[in-house]
């Protein structure tokens, strides 16, 4: 069956989990029931739990439910053959995602997730990239706070740099100016699974440390590490390491790679968190760096846990991108988001990635939101998801 003839446009896989429920809730309240909206369904392991969540989120009583389980390949195949796009929140992906990626790649089903697990992503690229390219499936990793604001922020800055200077900025700094949000149990579980995998297979450490781990066959120039606090004279602020830089920077380089290096093959990029100037800023940067040694404390949240509705509503983020030209000229571009970055905003970003995949015809393969969707996704996020993309100077 061709994708155009499938029963559903989107299936939210993992709809009974914390983040999956938010994605389903967003679709229910923003796109249905509407004659011109996508035909979508909720999927998970338990029919009973799906029914409960459908009621709790206020979805229409006739919202279709699909039972599928990562441990049952036949159920995954049946699910993929019924939909054009799968949005999955079932992580850690290295534990529960292998079969789904393989099935989507083989059946030509588009896929988007929230993965921040670069070693697993590289394994999937190597194992299923060619299959996805042949079938037309677009496998779109990291379609949430990691790494859409950063991936698309750099893409938009470079487009503006070419307009202004006639060429891209070879050096871009991603700097988190402000952020309020919390981690969920899923984020903690993904990081812990990655650390366990690296302990069992030391070769994965090299992948985690390599900024070009997701650009097979290409290795660019030495990159700024951003691993210790530093003072940024141009921004007049101390900067601290950013916990998500290890995945975001790899996705930014992959977008550049897949698009044919529009940022240049000499492109250099890093991400840090700005604190403030002076001694207080220095101390704050040091405290952030120390906290990253054990980001979830002694226990950390459990899977299924996350911020309260009030915390999601009151969250926000503001990321500045600074492009530096060889002659000293600079260009500033920002991405700002309303809602908790990891969950309130992420659920919107994943949902809109799915909608954009439906509306965009691009070749198959394993890519990024930037490489598959680019400015079309930027517009959707500005129109529907409370993100703003702004040229600041």
PEBEL-V640555 format. One line per field, one symbol per residue. ss: DSSP state (H for helix, E for strand, L for the rest). phi: phi as a letter, one per 40 degrees, with the letter a starting at -180 (. if undefined). psi: psi as a letter, one per 20 degrees, with the letter a starting at -180 (. if undefined). A space follows every 50 residues. Layout:
BEGIN
ss->???
phi->???
psi->???
END
This chain:
BEGIN
ss->LLHHHLLEEEEEELLLLHHHHHHHHHHHHHHLLLLLLLLEEEEELLHHHH HHHHHHLLLLLLLEEEELLLLLHHHHHHHHLLEEEEEELLLLHHHHLHHH HHHHHHHLLEEELLLLLHHHHHHHHHHHHHHHHHHLLEEELLLELLEHHH HHHHHHHHHHHHHHHLLLLLEEEEEEEEEELLLLHHHHHHHHHHHHHHHH LLHHHHHHHLLLLLLLLLLLLLLLLLLLLEEELLLLEEEEELLLHHHHHH HHHHHHHHLLLLLLLLLEEEEEEELLLHHHHHHHHHHHHHHHHHLLLLLL LLLLLLLLHHHHHHLEEEEEEEEELLLLLEEEEEEEEELLHHHHHHHHHH HHHHHHHHHLLLLLEEELHHHHLHHHHHHHHHHHLLEEEEELL
phi->.ccccccbcbbccgcccdcdcccccccccbbacacccccbabbacbdccc cccdcccgcdccdcbbcaadcbdccccccccbbcbbbbbcbdcccbbdcc cdcccccgccaabbcbbcccdcccdccbcccccccgcbcbcfbbcbacdc dcccdcdcccccccbgacccbbbcbccaababcbcccccccccccccccc bdcccccccccbcbbdgbbccdbccgcbdacccccfacbbdbcccccccc ccccddcccgfccgcccbaababcbacgcccccccccccccccacbgcbg ccdgcaccdccccccaaabbbbcbcdcgcbbbbbbbbcgdccbccdcccc cccccccccbbbccibbbdcccbfcccdcccccbbgbbbbcba
psi->pqhhjqhqgppopkiirghhhhghggghihjqpphjrqorrpqahpgghg gghgghikqqhjpqpppqphjnhhhgggghiiqhppopjnrphihjighg ggggghjkpqpqakpknhggghghghhjghghhhijpoonrlkbhokghg ghggghghhhggggijqrpippppoohqporrqrhggghgghhghgghhh nhhhghghioikhjmpipoarpqphkiqqqpoghilqqqrqphjhhgghh hghgggghjkliiqijppqrprpperrahghghghhhgghhihmhjahgr qqpiqaqrhghghirrqopppoppqhjiqrppqqpqqqqpghgghghggg ghggghhhipoqqraobrhghhhchhhggghhhhjkqpoppi.
END
